[in-house]
Amino acid sequence: MFERFTRQAREVLIRAQVEARELRHDHIGAEHLFLGVLSQRDAPGVAALTRLGITPDGFRSQTQDTLGSPQVLGPTDADALRALGIDLNEVRRRVEASFGPGALDKPLRIRRGWLPWRRRCVEPVGHIPFTPRAKQVLEVALREAIHRKDRHIGVQHILLALFRVKGSVALEVLTRLGAEPEAVRQEVLRDLDQAA
């Protein structure tokens, strides 16, 4: 299926992975795909998002607020600490207020290379999987391309698919930003119809 993606659509997928890594998420979700779409400013349909005030920085910030920081301790750890009278969320809030956002996040793994200057290269490593919803977005993007009688899957098809897959974090983030997803979709469709 990926051979049918345009260059810009492939860049959306690459940017989605970069966004997931930068946000230190262990998955690529619809929210990361949306950030990837926003990175393609000159792609069809993206201008409508900009006109509506949906920016990469605002969307990224709201995504972080919605999903929160990656958890070092699991729910059972939080329950055990709560039984002792310790509120893990309050501890995190105070530590981040003192030491900055992400101070308690999992440390990045150190990749050691055989070259002397690469021995202490700190970077996220490993495969980041797509969530089932993100996979569904890509499948729906294919259907959008077929429906619009296009030969390739472009950024506009991914964007339209993001609105059709209900219950995603991307749609929740849009709502929290004060944008009604269906109204945004209609604005994107108007742009695409005018361009056609």
N, C-alpha and C positions, 0 to 999 in steps of 0.2 A: 504494500500500500504506500510506503514512504517514497517510492519512485514517482508517484503521482503528485507529490507535494512540490510547489514552486520553491524557488530559492528562498524567498522571503518567509514562506511557511516553515521551511526547515530551520530558518533562523529563529522563528518563534519557539520551536521545540528546544533549540540550543539555549536560548535565553531563559526559557522556563527552567531548565536544569540549573543554569547559573543562579537564577533567583532562589531556587530551592536551597542550593548550597550556601548562598550568602545569608539567607534567613535561617540557616542551620536546621532545615527540615529534612526528615528522613524519607520524604516522598515527593513526587511531582503531582500536584493536584490541579484542578481546574483554575484555582487562584493563581498558580504559577504560569499556566498557559495564558491567562488573561494579562498578566504582567508581560509575558512574551509578546502578546499582540500589541500592547501599549508601546513596546519598544520600537515597533515598526511604524513610525509616524507618518510615512508617506504611503502606507498601504491603504487599499480601498476600505472605507468604512471607519477607519481610525480617526479621521478628522471629526466625525460626529461625536466621538467620545471626548475629544479635546474641547469642542464647542460646549459640551455639557459640563465641563469642569472636572472630568475624570482624568487625573494625571497619574503617571507612574509612581511618583513619590507619595501622593495621597493614598493610592490604592495599596501600595506596599506597606505603608504605615498602618492602615486599617486592617490589612491582612495579618500583620504582626499582632495587633491588638485583639483580633478575633481568635487567632490560633494560639496566641501566647508564645512564650519562649519554650524551647525544647526542655523537657523535664529530665533532670538527672535522677531524681528519685521517682519511683512509681507510686501508684495509688495505695498500695499496701504499706509502703513506707510512710506516706502522708497520714494514713489512718493510725499507724502505730505512734507517730509523733503527736497526733491530735489527742490520742488517749493519755499522753503525758502532759497535755496542756500546751503544746507547741503548735502554732498555726504556721504551716509551711509557706503559705502564700504571703503572710506578713513578713516572715524571715526573708523571703525572696525580694519583696518590695523594699525592705530596709537595706539589704545588701546592695541592690541595684541603685538605690538612692545614694549610697555611700561610695560605691566602686564603679558605677556605670552599668548600663544595660548589658545583659548577657554575662554578668560576672559569675553566675553559678551554672552556666551552660556547660555541656560536655566539652572537654578539650578536643581540639582537632588532633587526629593521629599524625605522628611524625613519619614521613616517608624517608627512608634512608636509601640513598643511591650509592653506586660504587664510585662515583666521581666525588672528589674531596669537597667541592663547593656545593654539592647537593646533599650532603649528609644530614643537614639539619633543616631540610625543606619542609615547612609546615603547611599542609594543605589538606582539604577534605579528599578522601580517597574512596573508591568503591562506586558501585552502581547505585543510582537512586531510582527506585521503581516508580512507575506511573500508578496512581490510584485507579480503582475500577471506574470512578466517575471521569477521570482524565482520559482513560481509554475510550469510554463511551463518547466523550466530546469528539475525539478523533474519528470514531466511527460515524457519528452524526455529521461531521464535517464532510466526509465522503458523500453521504446522502444529500447534503446541501449542494455540493458541486454537481451531482447528478441531476438534482431538481432544477438547478439553474442552467443546466445543459452546458456546463463548463468541462473542459478536458482535464484540467488539473485542479488540485486542491490548493486554494490560496488562503491568505490571511483572512480574507472576508468570510470564507467558509468556516474557518475555525471560530471566528468571532460570532457568527450566527449560531453555530453549534453550542457555544457557551451559554447562549440564552435559552436553548431548547432543552438542555439537560437540567432538570429541576433538582433542587435540594443541594446544590453545590455551594462550597464556601465562596466561590466567586460571586454568585448571586447574592449571598448573604452580605458580603463586603460591599457590593454596589448599593444594597438597601441601606446599610449603615452609613454610607457616604451621602445618603439623601436622594439617591437616584432610583427611580422606579424601573426595574429591569425591562418590563414590557415597553415602557416609553422610550428607553434607550434603544431597544431593539428596533422599534418603529423608526426612530431617527436614523439608525444605521441603514435600514432598508431603503429609506428615502434617498440617502446619499448614494447607495449602490444603484438604485433605479435611475437616478439622474445621470450617473456616470455611464450607464449602459447605452 
